[in-house]
Amino acid sequence: MNQKANENVERDAQFNVKPQMPIRPYICSTLNDFQEERNFLATNIFPQLNELCNSRGTYFKPVDLRWSVLKAQKSLPANLYRQGCCLLSQQLKLCLDYVNSCFPFFICMLGQTYGDFLPDHSPFMFSKAKDLSNLSKPEQNLYVAAKNGYPWVLETPNCSLMEFEITQAAFRNQSQFQYFYFRTRTTLLKILSGEEEESLSSGALMNEEEKLKIGRLKAKIISKGLPIRFYKDLQELGELVFKDWLFVIEKLNPVTLMIKNIDYRHSLECFYHEEFIEKCKQAFVSSKESNRIFEILEQFVLKDEGLLNAAADSNLVSVLRINSLPAFKSILLLSGERGCGKSTLIANFVNYFKNKYPSISIIPHFVGSTCESSDIMSVIHYFITELQHTNHNMQPEMDFLNEDSNILAFSLLVEVFIASISLKPCILVLDGIEELIGIYGISGQKAKDFSWLPHSLPPHCKFILSTVSSSLSCKLLCARADVKIVELTSVGDEDTRLSIFRQHLFTPGQDPSLHSRLALKKKPSLSPLKLTVLANELKECRIYRNELQCLKEYLEVASLQEFWELILKRWTEDYSWTIKQKKANPDNGTS
């Protein structure tokens, strides 16, 4: 009896292996005197931790921004000022962005240096600055960070970049996965370059002030009770880092059972799809149109399931009067133009449905969310594996996929798929079918037209597909009698468009200007994708350019392709190092 119980536990554990959390700590230190430590950890310690994470279906990938190379650059010529300004003046803002994206993981190394900062006696009058060229580099960084979501940096403008990072990670937020490594005085100190010595030798006052600041910062870290380690050499640092982050890995990604033949590849695939849903949840803005589609999708998947009683409170009668769904239709095709929000809507519907009906199996697959999620055989294999787990808690045998005849393998795979959906009620969701590709002799058209799928599916199986309205997939599927077509129209109401724009443009204490709102009001055809990209563009380019002029140029383009061309042009001008060619002087030209 005990042996049978153990077998059941192992069987359940094998298929309840959940996607593990990736561990991406942000590496923080002063810019110049910890290069040896950073190199040692990156070469000797982090690969070991990553290998351990890989064995558990995740990865360990620290974010190490090597900004010191920027300090070595000489002053730029006038024609390259914008590029240099864009990069150097966003250093603080970008670092804080990465601290946030890496949260709750944080690694900080501190020694005897504090980093560049504005002396307490420096004048600090740039709240209304129009030209960044009149500001020092630290002032430019403070200005850009304050304008882009971090206004609190102006409360203590005399901090170094390192202290700002620590403040964001550990003082303004709380996490149990942050470690501080203090280098003792016996550690081999780095020799400052002549340029650094010159910058730090502005007087004894600066040196004393720096010592005072690093001392206060360490005292603040200690008083807050944050985990602190002391090391005297690289070997000791490596041992401490490995031990601490091994503990983090064990806590977040424990190995409770050693099970053979777990399909880690499938587990990772599930993880990527869940991550895609999470990203879409963050970007989703509810609207009348999305609510309409949600109701149609919900009624479609519940119809003929014997589960309509569970949805009695969903008030779908008004929708059904207009959108009659014949009982024989087992496939719903959601179509719409590129960028209209199909994937985001589908992902949020899956999340909504799972929460509302946890007992009903719904299996989503988002084409393009992984490198291998686009070929038709991988998609079918994914659905089979999920269905077999749902129905039998077992991993399907797929030895026939290794046979020489790949056409035969595809036929057998389809047979297994049909058998799997015939067993129990199921809901399959496949987003982005226009991106499906053929493989092993299967043509791309065959993958996209679903001619391999029988025209009579079990009534308890529902298939939700999404595609671009102008695609071949849409045209061919519309010809099938068992397909219900639902068109997702563009965001029509002004409030929804403004909500999407505001969500991606928003920074604390700011809102789209009146001129921006009026400009958007004149463009009712803007898709959610274009609104999202437009908001993110304005967040960046409004620092150095005229915001209204940028908005006007972007809104004047007729197509999405022209829109991307303008964005790439802006990126090239602001971030590339190409030099404009001088026009030839006609007077000096040869005849």
Protein Blocks (a to p, Z undefined) as FASTA:
>chain_A
ZZmmmmmmmmmmmmmcccdddddddddddfklmmmmmmmmmmmmmmmmmmmmmmnopacd
dddddfklmmmpccddfklmmmmmmmmmmmmmmmmmmmmmmpccdcddddfbnbjcddfk
lccdfklcfblklpcfklmmmmmmmmnopamlmmmmmbcfklmmmmmmmmmpccfkbccd
dddfkbccddddfklmmmmmnojklmmmmmmmmmmmmmmmmmnopacdddfbfklmmmmm
mmmmmmmmmmmmccfbccehiafklmmmmmmmmmmmmmmmmmpccdfklmmmmmmmmmmm
mgonlpmmmmmmnopmlmmmmmccdfklmbdcddddehilmmmmmmmmmmmmmmmmmmbc
cddddehiamklmbmklmmmmmmmmmmmmmnopacdfklmmpmblmlmmmmmmmmmmmmm
mmpgcddddehkllpcceehiafklmmnommpcfbdcfkbccdddddfkbmklmmmmmpm
kbccddddddfbfklmmmmmmmmmpcghiacdfklmmmmmmmmmbcfklmmmmmmmmmmm
mmmmcfklmmmmmmmpmbfklmmmmmmmmmmmmmmccdcdddddfklpcZZ
